[in-house]
Amino acid sequence: MANLEQLFFPLNAGRGWKTVARVLSGFMNATDRLRFFFGPASRLDTSLPVVHKHDEFEQASEEELTQFVVETDTAGHHYAVRREEEKET
C-alpha cells in the first residue's frame, strides 16, 4: 500500500515541510508586495487612547442587555436568562 502523501502529493513526496515553508514564504512575499498598493495594515496612531463612541445603536444594545441576568450553574458554566418582570397587583 502506498504512502498517503505519495498517493495524494506524488511530486512533493518526502518534502512536506519544505513545501509548506515555500507556500508560506510565497504568501508572505505576496502580502508584502500588496502592502505597497493598499498601504500599511494599521493607519491609526497607537499612542492615542481608544475612543468609545456612545451612539444610538450602542445605547439601544445596552438597554437590551439590562433585560438579562447572568447565572452560573454548578459546573461553572455561565449563561444569560431574561429577567422576570414583576407583575403589579
C-alpha positions as CSV (number, residue, x, y, z in Angstrom):
1,M,0.0,0.0,0.0
2,A,1.4,3.4,-1.0
3,N,2.1,6.1,1.5
4,L,-0.8,8.6,1.6
5,E,1.5,11.6,1.0
6,Q,2.9,9.9,-2.1
7,L,-0.6,9.0,-3.3
8,F,-2.0,12.5,-3.0
9,F,1.2,14.6,-3.5
10,P,3.5,12.4,-5.7
11,L,5.6,15.4,-6.8
12,N,6.2,16.7,-3.3
13,A,6.6,13.3,-1.6
14,G,9.2,13.4,1.2
15,R,9.4,17.2,1.1
16,G,6.3,18.1,3.1
17,W,7.8,20.7,5.5
18,K,9.8,22.3,2.6
19,T,6.6,22.6,0.6
20,V,4.7,24.3,3.5
21,A,7.7,26.6,4.0
22,R,7.7,27.5,0.3
23,V,4.0,28.2,0.3
24,L,4.2,30.3,3.4
25,S,7.1,32.2,2.1
26,G,5.3,32.9,-1.1
27,F,2.2,34.1,0.7
28,M,4.3,36.4,2.9
29,N,6.1,37.9,-0.1
30,A,2.8,38.5,-1.9
31,T,1.3,40.3,1.1
32,D,4.5,42.3,1.5
33,R,4.1,43.5,-2.1
34,L,0.4,44.2,-1.6
35,R,1.3,46.4,1.3
36,F,2.7,49.0,-1.1
37,F,-0.5,49.0,-3.1
38,F,-3.0,49.0,-0.2
39,G,-0.9,50.8,2.4
40,P,0.0,49.6,5.9
41,A,-2.4,47.4,7.8
42,S,-2.8,49.8,10.7
43,R,-3.2,53.5,9.9
44,L,-4.0,54.6,13.5
45,D,-1.7,56.2,15.9
46,T,-1.1,53.6,18.6
47,S,-0.1,56.1,21.2
48,L,-3.6,57.6,21.3
49,P,-6.2,56.1,23.7
50,V,-9.1,54.2,22.2
51,V,-12.2,56.4,21.9
52,H,-15.5,54.7,22.5
53,K,-18.4,56.3,20.7
54,H,-21.7,56.1,22.6
55,D,-24.1,56.3,19.7
56,E,-27.8,55.4,19.5
57,F,-27.0,51.8,18.5
58,E,-24.8,51.2,21.5
59,Q,-27.3,52.7,23.8
60,A,-30.0,50.5,22.4
61,S,-27.8,47.5,22.9
62,E,-27.1,48.4,26.5
63,E,-30.8,48.8,27.2
64,E,-31.5,45.3,25.7
65,L,-28.7,43.8,27.8
66,T,-30.3,45.1,31.0
67,Q,-33.1,42.6,30.4
68,F,-30.8,39.7,31.1
69,V,-29.2,38.3,34.2
70,V,-26.0,36.2,34.1
71,E,-26.3,33.0,36.1
72,T,-23.8,30.2,36.8
73,D,-24.7,26.5,37.1
74,T,-23.0,24.0,39.4
75,A,-20.4,23.1,36.7
76,G,-19.3,26.8,36.5
77,H,-20.9,27.5,33.1
78,H,-22.3,31.0,32.6
79,Y,-25.5,31.7,30.7
80,A,-27.9,34.6,30.3
81,V,-31.5,34.4,31.5
82,R,-34.2,37.0,30.8
83,R,-35.3,38.9,33.9
84,E,-38.8,38.1,35.0
85,E,-40.9,41.1,35.0
86,E,-42.6,41.8,38.3
87,K,-46.3,42.0,37.9
88,E,-48.0,44.8,39.7
89,T,-51.1,43.8,41.6
